[in-house]
C-alpha cells in the first residue's frame, strides 16, 4: 500500500520520501583570512526573505587561523547597522572518537546551550587548525521573514578536533524574535579568523 500526496508517492513498501521542492543556489562566499562571513538580504545578490520558506547554508572545509576556536553563527534583523545580536534558545550535542581509538562517546554539552542568548550559536567546537584539519556541515533556517512565529534553525557538523578527534555535532534552536523579520546571518570564529573555506546559500522553492 502506498501513501500519495498531491500525485506524489511519499510512502511505498516501507520507503519514505519527502521533497522540499527545487533547490536554488543563491550565493557562494569563499573565506580568505576573514573575521566574518555575512549573508545580508538585499546585499551582494543575497536573498534571505519571504522568497523562500526554507534556506540552507552548506559550509565546506572551514579552516581556522587560531588553535581550537569555536565556529558559529548569529542572526540580525537590521540590514542597515548589521547588529548580529538576536536572542536565541537552542541545544547542542556531539559524538566523538579519537585517532588512537581509545576514547569515544556521545556527549550532551550544556556549555553550548543557548538560553535567550545574544552570542553566537556554536556549530563546531575545538576546531583544529593543523594543515589537514577542517570542519564541514549544513544549517537549515526556516521562515526567517515570518514575524508571527519564531524563526527555527537546525544543523549538523563534522570536523577534526584540535586533539585529533572526529566529531559528529547536532544543534538546533529558535530565534526569540517575533516582531521583525530575520534578515541576515553571519558566521565567525570565537577567536582568530576564518582562514579558508566555502559557504553556499540555497533556497527551497515553495
C-alpha positions, 0 to 999 in steps of 0.5 A, a space after each residue: 500500500 502506498 501513501 500519495 500526496 498531491 500525485 506524489 508517492 511519499 510512502 511505498 513498501 516501507 520507503 519514505 520520501 519527502 521533497 522540499 521542492 527545487 533547490 536554488 543556489 543563491 550565493 557562494 562566499 569563499 573565506 580568505 583570512 576573514 573575521 566574518 562571513 555575512 549573508 545580508 538580504 538585499 546585499 551582494 545578490 543575497 536573498 534571505 526573505 519571504 522568497 523562500 520558506 526554507 534556506 540552507 547554508 552548506 559550509 565546506 572545509 572551514 579552516 581556522 587561523 587560531 588553535 581550537 576556536 569555536 565556529 558559529 553563527 548569529 542572526 540580525 534583523 537590521 540590514 542597515 547597522 548589521 547588529 548580529 545580536 538576536 536572542 536565541 534558545 537552542 541545544 547542542 550535542 556531539 559524538 566523538 572518537 579519537 585517532 588512537 581509538 581509545 576514547 569515544 562517546 556521545 556527549 550532551 554539552 550544556 556549555 553550548 546551550 543557548 538560553 535567550 542568548 545574544 552570542 553566537 550559536 556554536 556549530 563546531 567546537 575545538 576546531 583544529 587548525 593543523 594543515 589537514 584539519 577542517 570542519 564541514 556541515 549544513 544549517 537549515 533556517 526556516 521562515 526567517 521573514 515570518 514575524 508571527 512565529 519564531 524563526 527555527 534553525 537546525 544543523 549538523 557538523 563534522 570536523 577534526 578536533 584540535 586533539 585529533 578527534 572526529 566529531 559528529 555535532 547536532 544543534 538546533 534552536 529558535 530565534 526569540 524574535 517575533 516582531 521583525 523579520 530575520 534578515 541576515 546571518 553571519 558566521 565567525 570564529 570565537 577567536 582568530 579568523 576564518 582562514 579558508 573555506 566555502 559557504 553556499 546559500 540555497 533556497 527551497 522553492 515553495 
